[in-house]
Amino acid sequence: MNAVPLKRARGRPKKTESEKDDGNRRQALIAAAGYLFKTQGFDATSTREIARRVGMQAGSPFYHFNNKQDLLMAVIVEGLQQAIASQHMALLLAQEVEPDMTERQRLGVLIRHHLDVLLGPHSDFIGVMLYEARSLTPAHRLRVNELSDAYEAAWIPVLEQLSQQGQLAAPVKAARLLIFGALNWTVQWFDMPQSGVRAKDTQRLGLDELADAAIQLFLKPV
């Protein structure tokens, strides 16, 4: 009797439980490093502290990363990659809801999403990128700049259209820099406790209201 040949499984082989656990532990290390780098600073944080925060032995992080600087790079790069993907999805979903969306509305979507990136539950990488990127190597900084440019690329045609329509109150390049500068600074004064969103000056403010205020600030009245 002829043997029946075994069928090859299509696609990638399934990960073993050990491989899945390694992936989870890597992500746990990145999350822990992001939190500690943001709250304590890169120089003041040791790999021992990062390992302790996720219940690992002191040397375990080096199974996943060569050194602390590689961890810093992973925090920033993975955060930026997720921000790029979520920004793309936010624009797609908004377009589905409002097929005739104006450029003013599109900028509102971009601003609202950026506030989520800055102030949402997975925002640790932003503070790390803004204040600890100086600790990266030149090659690492180049990669971060490439991803930052990719994130901002979605804004440029929107701002150019608004400028052509006479709605933008400043030249496109200056407007882009000023908008990102103003929005990024919200990480210094905006607070999001579990009980709700409030500004540190005690005035209660939600992200939707903050996004609307930003539009009023950056664009001419219609």
Sequence and secondary structure as in RCSB ss.txt:
>XXXX:A:sequence
MNAVPLKRARGRPKKTESEKDDGNRRQALIAAAGYLFKTQGFDATSTREIARRVGMQAGSPFYHFNNKQDLLMAV
IVEGLQQAIASQHMALLLAQEVEPDMTERQRLGVLIRHHLDVLLGPHSDFIGVMLYEARSLTPAHRLRVNELSDA
YEAAWIPVLEQLSQQGQLAAPVKAARLLIFGALNWTVQWFDMPQSGVRAKDTQRLGLDELADAAIQLFLKPV
>XXXX:A:secstr
          SS    HHHHHHHHHHHHHHHHHHHHHHHH TTT  HHHHHHHTT  TTTHHHH SSHHHHHHHH
HHHHHHHHHHHHHHHHHHHHHH TT  HHHHHHHHHHHHHHHHHSTT HHHHHHHHHGGGS HHHHHHHHHHHHH
HHHTHHHHHHHHHHTT BSS HHHHHHHHHHHHHTHHHHEE  TT  EETTS B  HHHHHHHHHHHHB   
